[in-house]
Amino acid sequence: VQQLVSEIGGNARAVSIADAVADADVGLFAVPGAAVAETAAPISSALAGKVVIDATNNRGGSGFNNVDKITAAAPTAIVYRAFNTYGFENLLEPGYHGEKADIFYAGPDGQPQAIVDQLVTDAGHRPIRIGGIDQVAVVDSIVLLWFGLASSQGGRHVAALPGGGDERFGG
């Protein structure tokens, strides 16, 4: 890890998860879905009052998202469901034929929403808020659609785009 930090240079540093969360303005869970509860518990106080994004997909679990586990660990966190509707390939290469892929998400409106919108935009995508946190099931259904499209289209680099047409789902 120290070698990687040295290679990155600048302000890069290696710290514990707890220290990283304490210093962060926003937390994003991108761990295996089954590991969220055990990951959130020891950092729950550091998550208090922060924007926290659930980007996990708990395939085979009791629920597809982990919003409930994050909320249980950090009841005052401002929780969103985002960055879970596509595979990693779409996050690495967000463009399709000159268009940005849509990132669908759910969570509260207001100032925290602007933070999530900016993060999605900074990642090269177009943010589409489906609704409040009560709409996480809709966001989860989009990832199920993506799994189906990725299977039927013969590859994982597919996404929803504005504009429609045959290029709508990449390729």
N, C-alpha and C positions, 0 to 999 in steps of 0.2 A: 504494500500500500504506500509506504513512504517513497519507494522508487517512482510510482505513478504520480504522486503528489509533486515530486521533484521534476518529473517530465512535464507536467502541466504548468508548473511555475505560477507566477503572479500571486494571487491571493488564495490559491488552493491550499487546503489543509485537510487532514484526516482527524475526525472527532467521533465520539460515541454518538449513537442514535439519539440519546437523551439530550446531549449538548447541541446537536444539529437542530433538533426540534425546538429547543429552547431559544435558539438564535434565529429561527425562521419566522417569517410572517405568515406562511402558508405551509400546510402539511399535505402530502400526497401519499396515499397508501397504494403501493405497487408491489405487493408481496403476494404469495399464493393465498387464495381466498381463505383457506383453512387456518392460516397463520395470523389473521388480523386481530383476533381477540387477545392472543398472547403477545402480539407486538404492541398493541395499543395500551394494555394495562400498565406497564411500567413507565409510560410516557404521558399518561392521562393528564397530569397536572400541567405539563408543558403544552398540551393541546387546548387547554381551557381558553375559550374566547377567540380562538384562531379559526380561520377558514381551513377546513380539512376536506380533501377530495378523496372519495372512494373510487379508485380506478381498478379495483379487483374484480375478478369474475370467479365466483365460488362454484364452479361446475361440479355437480354431484353433491353439493352441500344442501342444507335445509332451505337456503335461500340463495339466489344468484348474486345478490349484492351483500355488502357488510355494513350498510348504514346503521343498522340496529346495534351492531357490536361496537362501532366507533362511538355512537351516541351513548351507549351504556358506559363506556370507559370514560368519555369526556362529554358530560351532558350539556356543557355550555359552549362546546365547539359549534361552529357554523358549518354544517355538513352539506356537501354537494356530491352528486354522482356524475362523474365525467371521465373522459379519456378511457372508457372501457368498451366502446362500441366497435372498435376495429382492432386488428392485430398490430403487432409492433412494426410491421413493414409500413403500415399507413402512417405511423407516427414518425418514422424515419424519412419517408418520402411522401409528404402530404399533398403534393401537387399531381393533378391529372389533366393532361392536355391543356395546361395553362390555367386551370381552375383549382381553387382550394377545396379540400374535402370538408364537409360539415362535421363538426363534433357536437353531438346531441348531449344535453345534460339536464339535470334536475337539481333544484335547490332554491333557497330563498331569493327573493328579489331585493333590490336596494344596493347599497355600496358594496357588500361582499360579492354580489353578482358581477359588478364591474371588474373586480379583481379576477374572477374566473374567466370572464370574457377576454380580458387582456392576456391571461396565461394561454388560453386557447389560440388567440390571435398570434401571440409571440411564438407559439409552436408551429405556426404556418397553416392553421386551420381556420374555418369560419365557425364561430360559436352560435349554436341554436339552442336556446333554453326552452325546454318542453313545458316546464311549470315548476311548481314548488316541490319540496322533498317528497310530497305524497305521490309524485309522478315517477318515482324511481322504477316502478314496474314497466312503465312505457319505455324508458331508456333501456332497461334490460331486454325488452322485446326487440329492440333495434339490434342489439348484439346477437340475438338469436337469428334475426334476419341476415345479419352479416355472415354468420357461420354458414347458413344455407347458401347464400350467394357465393361465398368463397369456395364452397364445395362444388356448386353447379357451374361456376365460371372457370373452374380449373386452376385457381390460384388465389392467394390470400390478399393480393394487392388490389382490392376493390373497395369503393367508397361511394357514398351518396354525394352528389354534386349539384350545385345550382344550375339551372339551364336545361336539364333533361336531355333527351335524344339518346342515341345509341351509345354515346360516350359516358353516360351518366354513372356507370359503375366501373369506370377505369378499365383495366385489363392487363 
